[in-house]
Amino acid sequence: MAKAKSDSLFSLVKSLTQTEKRHFRLYVNRSGNTQDVKFIKLFDAMDCLKKYDDKEILKRVPSIKKSQLSNQKANLYKQILSSLRRYHIGQNVDIQLRENLDHAKVLYNKGFYKQALKMLDKTKALARETKHFTIALEVMEFEKQIESQYITRSIENRAETLTDEVLATTDIIKSSHRLSNLTLNLYSLFLKHGYAKNQKEFDEVSTYFYSHMPQINFENLTFYEQLYFYQAHVWFNKIIQNFPNVYKHSLSWVKLFQDNPEMIKKQPVHYIKGYRNLLGSLFQLQYYSKFCEVLKEVEELSQNKEIIQNLNTEVLVFQFLYISKINKHFMEGSFDEGVEMVPELMQKLERYQNKIDPERVVMMYYKIASLYFGSGNFRKAIFYLNQIIFYQDIKLREDIHCFARILNLIAHFEDGQDYHLEYQIKSTFQFIGKMNQQQAVQREIINFLRITGKITPDQLRDEFIKLYNRLLPLSEDIYERRPFFYLDILSYLQSKIENRPVKLLVQEKFEKLK
């Protein structure tokens, strides 16, 4: 998972679509002859390269000296961003609002105060309509500045009206920030520690959640306040493993957008994330029919150009759409069919590698490894698990790192790599001890693997039965069941006891589930 060194400007150039490149050339050509402009030659050189190379760039653009390269790159970066801003202004209301604010500033500086106020009034109305309250407050502050310096006589009781507007908008922003801050902190807790592992952690996160949740009148909440309210509840309930409530609030999150369809185009990222959490909760609840129904909606959404507007939303949908497709194979026990889409997934993962955060990549590798494990290809499972194990930042999703090592132990055992097993057991035991992640399920699995080298093959089935009977009650314990979210160890043990492929047992469970 090591990332190759890159260059910010080069990455930006390579991310441009053909229409964005065409617009950039028209944008820089607006002032006339551009043949001798160095940053355009630099752009053309970078556009032709497959990987960033200073020496090759200087060779292709001899008019740029080595000492000038840094300044020319900075200028080109600025020009591209200006061009992109102009190109995407129609798709981003906030960019339009800020441009209007800039125009009002120009009019103000030229002494056209009433024209500036007229521009600000239109901008404020649009900002309120599109729920951009922070920009609306900025507009009001500018209005106050003009009104306090010049007698415009724009409307009667102007000062009182402005004051009331500012106070009302400030209250909305304050409430939204409290809810969004709570959401962000809960999300951060989940990334660092995963699910609550004991009563102490349950009490700590519950105390934090309820002490930071503001007293609200839900009927009076704005769109964004409702959105952050649902998001905060989703992350809180996810941490405490209350998946029915995760489903409930994720569904409300998605319906909030569907009840306000104009916000889907304006905030597609939040809409997509709502679907991601909805599908995740349905998988945890093993609600197969509803899962398939929502997955179909997401597949249709992924083809909607009004929602998938740019690379950001394209990558976001890719991440959770493929995870959800893998989860569907897990529920069905169709592991062989699942591994068939791995090459396509890896190809897209490589294409988007600089756009996906490491936490998502770690999760994808674990899901892929689990697919191969279920299909009986233990070597491939070990390969993808090693991508996680050898990743340096183990503090990121440490729960995934922990269970990757557990699954890796079992894969080595299944693959007959006994000569590696003793080392793997010691390494995993030390890792879990350092991370304070050791639970009863993990101890039972490690203890079982420790004795496998000391018993005869005819005794192995009895040991599998004993382990199964010890783990079964743990699967019902709210604080001990967490490992079962990552590893269907009971189906695996049952397959060993009955001497049948694990995928057949999962498929039988799936038929009962349906």
C-alpha angles and dihedrals in degrees: 000000000000112000121229117237112264141175122242095222093045091050090050093050092049092050093060119108121225092258091049090051091049091049091049092054091049090046095053091041093059092096096054131252112033101168094109097040105118099206091059091053087048089052092051091049094051091045090059097048123091094203133018116269124163094198094051091048093052089048092053093045106040091170089071114076121212090249090054098048096088093052093044091051091050090050093048091048090053093047093051092050091049090050093048091048090055092043096051099037092105092057097047118061093189090059089052091049093051091047089053089049089052091050090051089052090053091050090048092051089050091053097251094132100162091047089050091051091049090052091047092050092055090046092050092051091051091046091054092045092052093042094245094142096161090059090044089056090049089052091050092051089054090048090052090051092054094043092049093052103039135037099234097158086208094155137349117267089013095156094053093046093050092047092052091047092051093049093048093047092046091054091052092049093046092051092045092050093050091052095042091048090052090050093050094048093049090049089051091051091052093050092050101041109011117208123002106271101194144007092273093057090043091054093045096053092042092052091048093048098048095041092053098040105102122228104258143175100225095202091060097048120118122232094267094045090054090046094052090043091058093043093052091051092048093055094041093051091044091056093049090044096241094146098171087061091045087055092046095052095039089054090049089049092055093042090052088064093042089053088050101040093170088067093057091072092040096048106022093152093062090044092053092047089053089058090046092057092042092056091044092055092047089053092051090049091046089229094159103176094049090043091057091046093053092041089057089052090052093049089053090046090053089062095049107105091195089064100030091057102153147359092283095061091037091057093043092055091045092056100054098029091063093042088053092048089053090048089054089056089049091055093046096042088232094140095148091057090045096057090054090073094049095092090053091046093050091048091055092042089056091048092052097034095120092048100052122079117235094248091064092046091052090051092049092051091051092050092048091048090051090052092054091045090053091049091051097249097128096167091059090045090054091049093057094040088055089058086064098037094052093046109114103217099072092163089073108089091343089181090065091047090051097051092041086064092047092050089045090057092052092045090053089049092050093046091054094243093144092151088066096040100082092051091045091051093051092045093049093046091052091047094051091046093054093048094047088232100126113130133170093265092053093047092050093050094047093046090050093051090048093060097043092089092053100053132073121248092251089058094051097084092054090051090051090053092049091050091047092052092049093049099043096075090044090060088066095049111099093218097040099043094075095095089057089063088064102032129030091214094159093060089046092052092045089053090053092047093049094035093233132126112273091231091063091055092049090049091052090050089049092055089053090045092055 
